[in-house]
Amino acid sequence: FAKDSANYSPLPKKRSYQIIKINLNECDTADIVKIPQFGSKRAQKIIEYREKLGGFHSFQQLKEIYILQNIDLKYCERYFYLEPNQIRYIYINRATYKQLLAHPYFDAYLAKTIIAYREKHGKIHDRDEFQKVTHAYDELMEKISPYLNFE
């Protein structure tokens, strides 16, 4: 077989795709499933957890979703971005027990402690007072602080 190079055309160049990042605090499941490695189950869990949290402030929070515990966060950062000003605050001085309990970072003890303190002493004024009143450990404070509002 003698190959005649005149009969062959060059291979088309591979198209390079631009990665368009998705706002993790605004997207819906249809947006998420467009990302490789993210099927409908993962997309649904992300949206459900985002709604409970009131928005993501850190990619690390994705690891709190069971189905995403093994996901590479650097991979997520390639496809998603976060807008820190899109978080729904917890108004500590007026939230009800039920509202506090609805947030994943609050358990019954923490919610009861806050309510009892407010009834006895009035407002909680800042993060330091919140930590002192609730005895919240540093790791919890780091996770919960972006959601706290003391108005």
Phi, psi and omega in degrees: 000114175265125181270126178261108184293346180289337182275353183253140175258152181295150178296139178294144179292143178293137179286136175260129182264140176273133177280122177258117182285146182250137177287113184295339181267359179235339188292165174243180184298326179298324177291316185293320183293348176286344182275131177305142181079002180242103177267187184295325179296310180298317180300315181298316180295321179297313181296315180300314182291321178301318180295319178295318181290323190093024180110155179268138173250351182209144176295333179304331181296337177297330179293344179282350178267120188309314184291348181246011185301331183260008182287144177278118183294329176297323177298315179298320181294338177289328187252340184235159169221162181240140173254105184299336181277008181256020180272139177273122183283156170256114180276093188305324184275357177222358179292141177280167176305314181297319179295318178297314182295336181290339180277136183301336183271357180251130172252177184300319181298313181297315180297315180296321180298316180295312181299314181298318180296315180298320180295325185270322188241350182093209187296150166264126191269332183200180183301317182297316178295320178302314181293320180295316181293317187266346185059031180292134180288160187303319181298319178294318180300321179297320181286321189271334186308317181299342182265346186280135175225129187254020177297000000 
